[in-house]
Amino acid sequence: MKQIALATLVTAIAFSAGARAEAETFSIDNSHSFANWELRHVVARTSGTFHDIKGKVVLDTANLAKSSVDTTISIYSLNSSHIRRDVHVLTDEFLDARNYPDMKFASTGVSPVTAERGLMTGNLTLHGVTKPVTLEYQILGIGPDPWGGMRAGFKATTHINRSDFGITKYAVNGPVGNEVDITLLIEGIKLGEDGQPFNAKKAAEEKAKVISYPMPTAAHPAPVAQPVPVAPVVQPAPVVQPAPAPAPEKKESVEDQLKSKLLKGLFN
C-alpha cells in the first residue's frame, strides 16, 4: 500500500509540474539565422545560403509535441558567393524570384525522440508549389544572452527534389543536381507577454517597483499625522576676542640716553 501511495504521489507531482509549464515563443533573429543549401554541380558540390529569415518558434519543453514553427524566407537573400550565378538562379529558369519572392514553412507536427532531437513535419511552399516535408531537428541550447534576454538555438536538416516544386531546368541528367540538401540554423529571441523581446533585468526592475499598500477604509481611517515640534535654534554666543596686552615699556638704556642728549644738543 505504501508503494502504491508513493507512486500516486510522484505521478501527481509530475502531472502538476507539467501543467504549470508554459510554451515559450522565440522570434527568429534575422541576423543570426541561415537557410543553407547544397547540391551537385557536374561532379562537385555547390553551396550557398538564404540569410533573410523571419518567423517564430513556439517551444514547449514540457511537451515538445506541442511545439511549432512558422517562417518565411526571402528568395532575394540568396547568396552563393558568386553574383552572376545568383542572378541566374533568381531568373525564371530556376527560382523565378520576380513571381515567387518568398518561400514558407509551417510545421504540422513534432515527434520528439529525445529531449533535444526528433522529427518535424510541415508544409514547404517554394516556387508556387506546396509540398509536405520532414526535417530532423535538434535543440542546440537555451540560455541567457549578454543583454539580459533569453535565446534558443535550433538546427534542422532535410532533403528535397527541386523538380517536385516545378524547378526542372537541368534536373534530369544535367550539370545541376535535382536533390538539394538543406540545413537550417536558427537562433531565436524569447518574447515576453507583450510580444517584445524578454529582458530578465528589466522584468526584475519593474517587479521591484510594484509595491502595494492597504487603502484606508471608513472603519479604519488613516491616522492623522501630528506635527513634529521643532526645537528652537540656539545661536552660539559670539566669541569675544581678548584685548591685546599692552606692550611692556622699554627701558631706555644708558647708551640711548646719551644719544638722545647728543641729538638735542645738535638741533637746539
HELIX and SHEET records of a PDB file:
HELIX    1   1 LYS A    2  ARG A   20  1                                  19    
HELIX    2   2 ASN A   30  HIS A   32  5                                   3    
HELIX    3   3 LEU A   64  LYS A   66  5                                   3    
HELIX    4   4 ILE A   75  SER A   77  5                                   3    
HELIX    5   5 ILE A   83  LEU A   90  1                                   8    
HELIX    6   6 ARG A  162  PHE A  165  5                                   4    
HELIX    7   7 ALA A  200  LYS A  209  1                                  10    
HELIX    8   8 VAL A  254  PHE A  267  1                                  14    
SHEET    1   A11 LEU A  78  ASN A  79  0                                        
SHEET    2   A11 ALA A  44  PHE A  50 -1                                        
SHEET    3   A11 PHE A  34  HIS A  41 -1                                        
SHEET    4   A11 GLU A 179  LYS A 190 -1                                        
SHEET    5   A11 GLU A  24  ILE A  28 -1                                        
SHEET    6   A11 ILE A  53  LEU A  59 -1                                        
SHEET    7   A11 SER A  68  SER A  74 -1                                        
SHEET    8   A11 ASP A 102  PRO A 112 -1                                        
SHEET    9   A11 ARG A 117  LEU A 126 -1                                        
SHEET   10   A11 VAL A 129  PRO A 144 -1                                        
SHEET   11   A11 MET A 150  ASN A 161 -1                                        
END                                                                             
